[in-house]
Amino acid sequence: MTGIDERKPLAERKTEDIGRRTLLAFLLLAVWVPALFGQTAATGALTGTVTDAQGAVIGGATVTATNTDTNQARRATTNENGTYRFNLLPPGTYRIKFEASGFQTVEVPSIAVNVTETPVLDRRLDVAAPVQQEVTVQAAAEAIQTTDSTLGTVIAARTVTDLPLTTRNYINLLGLAAGANADVANAAAGAKGSQNIATNGASPNSNNYQMDGVPINSFSGIGNLAEAVGSSRGGIAIPNPDALQEFKIQTSTYDASYGRNVGANVNVVTKSGGNVFHGSAWEFLRNTALNANDWFLNSAGLPKTRMDQHQFGGTVGGPVKKDKVFFFTSYQGTRTKNGLGTAQNAATTNPSLPVMGTTGFNADASRGKCPLSATSVAQCDAAAQAFAAALAAPNQYGGKAGVFPGSATITPEANIHPVALRLLQLAAPNPAQSRSAYLIPERCSRSRRIPSA
């Protein structure tokens, strides 16, 4: 009996047969696909062969992999070739135990499994003595990857937190990988301080970024990381370094499971907590009193501009239910008062806006007023002309008036357009909150919070 009603028309029976075949194909794919991938963008794998003292393979041996942080265990059995394999292992350190009937039990206390990698751990078992013994072996998995030809670099959490990162942005470390080239970071820039990375001659927008296996590419930024000035393009989500377990940048010959772009694949894994409570707290300080003056400002006889920055936060993680459920959370706040440069491509000689009269949100209209019909600063009131002169003065070159070398000897304020003045004269909608009477305050002050869980 075929399950197809023979009394139905031939065309209808063919349609039903095609539908059943399609359903069967999908069911087979659902069974086979998990076995095809040893690791994903957020996991790793472990494989190896178990043999006896003479080198003969041992089938039916039990191999147990236990995560040393969470105590969660997985078991595998060697096949007729003596081979075992653990797929989709969360990155971390594992304790591996080998057991087989008639052989001594062997335990390897520490094997590191990195994201997207499959280390090889082979083990030889000796015949058991009359009295059962357990042998602990200090060993490491192969450093050279023999299971695939992917070229890449793994950067662990210790490296991320120990290396100096002015912006506290792990993206700045991607240039450590072979074949990766990064632009020069501007430590005085705003936003998250991301850098665009080019690998093996590909463009920066050819890279693919994933966090815990989920794509985090900024499609509005056309794949770029650095925030584009004067547009709505943004970067990608950047967790603080203390929330990262590790990340890997794959630069070439990665497998077909990574698609979308032809550049590098960056796989970030965040921390997830364990059986022991852990926490940390930090404060990173940059202060104008501790900074040297910029070379160009110093050569022009100008004082150093303000750069005050506080980066603070903490992490905490631990068990909700031991060996079962865990939690991890982190927070980082950034407070910046920046008189150096307010954008990625800003010159380091940009001065703070001059303070006219009193300061704070109770300041009077010290920037003056310009009529909408004004075509020159001379048509503005006296307060606006004084503000324009103070604004233009730091931009004089070589003691000459004007913004550019060799310009005509005119008053500096004549280079300030009245439309720009009117923008600077816009009143703040909530002066008490912005701490300034104006929409654009005297100095750039930024706050940034990076929570994660």
Sequence and secondary structure as in RCSB ss.txt:
>XXXX:A:sequence
MTGIDERKPLAERKTEDIGRRTLLAFLLLAVWVPALFGQTAATGALTGTVTDAQGAVIGGATVTATNTDTNQARR
ATTNENGTYRFNLLPPGTYRIKFEASGFQTVEVPSIAVNVTETPVLDRRLDVAAPVQQEVTVQAAAEAIQTTDST
LGTVIAARTVTDLPLTTRNYINLLGLAAGANADVANAAAGAKGSQNIATNGASPNSNNYQMDGVPINSFSGIGNL
AEAVGSSRGGIAIPNPDALQEFKIQTSTYDASYGRNVGANVNVVTKSGGNVFHGSAWEFLRNTALNANDWFLNSA
GLPKTRMDQHQFGGTVGGPVKKDKVFFFTSYQGTRTKNGLGTAQNAATTNPSLPVMGTTGFNADASRGKCPLSAT
SVAQCDAAAQAFAAALAAPNQYGGKAGVFPGSATITPEANIHPVALRLLQLAAPNPAQSRSAYLIPERCSRSRRI
PSA
>XXXX:A:secstr
  SS TTS HHHHHHHHHHHHHHHHHHHHHHHHHHH S  TT EEEEEEEEETTS B TT EEEEEETTT  EEE
EE  TTSEEEEEEE SEEEEEEEE TTB EEEEEEEEE TT   B  EEE B  SS  EEE      SS  S   
EEEEEEHHHHHHS  TT  GGGGGGGSTTEEE    TT  TT    EEETT  GGG EEEETTEE   TTTTT  
S  TTSS        GGGEEEEEEEEE   TT  S SS EEEEEE    SS EEEEEEEEE GGG    HHHHHT
T     EEEEEEEEEEEEEEETTTEEEEEEEEEEEEEESS SSTT  TT       SS STT  STT    TT  
SGGGS HHHHHHHHHHHGGG BTTBSSSSTT  S  GGGGS HHHHHHHT B S HHHHTSSBSS SSEEEEEEE
EE 
